[in-house]
């Protein structure tokens, strides 16, 4: 059926519901070049203000999914379960979780992203391991999954090209934080992995893209229901991102912390989020044992051995597991002392993430170069008691000019109080 773009745009601008063929026409037209950027930008803005209901969102997801190739992992007989995070500061969960869950007998195919804005990217972190490749072809990726049950790649030209084009446009038209558009973007990529199940870490708080808990919960609902519509068992876990996750922020620093966690020496908050998400993956996979099995795999060294296999298969230097000197961690460190005694009342996690980006750990623009060695170590979190002069943050950077550019802003990420402050629950809710 033939459509006129302007008629569909007016329909959505006026808050009316689009049918599946209209949505397919839009996605095909934009990816095929018959609908130019300026027109599709207008459509994105109409969706941003008028929204899409769940049915429209499912159709948008399907149209984007059908814009490219999908993995065929049907000859892998183990349960194929992935995990996705909506993004946070210090979030290195995937790097711990993939080998951990794979060591329990689950195939974990991870198509991951890069840093942009205040959040870090799994691919950038992994690429701080000397030699580590994330540009595997789909054929290489499938071969690795069949042999060792886990791997990390970036989005390829074959998989959901519509998402790559649409996301780039959303990024420059201020339409990123739209629940239907986020849902279609995430789910089209994940459904292309030929999964049996998916666990989603939907973050809320001042360090998340969805700062408001109610909006985060609505997003979680859309994600879970979209997965259900495609026959993929999907669970969403709502987690607090009002503090950075773990102690380290920065690419090679987070690899170091991920390895320590796989050795059973990780910080409590990182362990709790990782174990909670991993438990849900095992539940979907029908594997009994839960948290006890996961802890057993860490204690036995099997989870760490699986990570060693992943590094080896993807061309990385496995020596980094036993010798952190092989990682490109900055040699220069600068400690930031507390300016007063009291309890940490609030952490401006978003600002901390932006300062890490300005230090070189992330990107403000897609073509920015990453400094794999820089970052922060966080010694205190919300609710902790701090004495004046005690170290609260340590800066890692060999670039004095960048340190000077952020040093005076760093103390403002913390707000103090004389009275004790209650610590927030890390896991707020689970949507099934």
Secondary structure, DSSP 8 states (H G I E B T S, - for coil): ----HHHHHHHHHTT----HHHHHHHHHHHHHTSS-HHHHHHHHHHHHHH---HHHHHHHHHHHHTTSB----TT--S-BEEEEE---TT--HHHHHHHHHHTTT-BEEEEE---BTTB--HHHHHTTSTT------HHHHHHHHHHHSEEEEE--SSB-HHHHHHHHHHHHTT--S-HHHHHHHHHHHHHTT--SEEEEEEEESTTSSB-SHHHHHHHHHHHHHHHHHTT-EEEEEEEE-SS-SSSEESHHHHHHHHHHHHTT---HHHHHHHHHHHHHHHHHHT-TTHHHHHHHHHHHTHHHHHHHHHHHHTT--GGGGT-GGGS---S-EEEEE-SS-EEEEEE-HHHHHHHHIIIIIS-SSTT----TT-EEEE---TT-EE-TT-EEEEEE-S-HHHHHHHHHHHGGGEEEESS------SEEEEE-
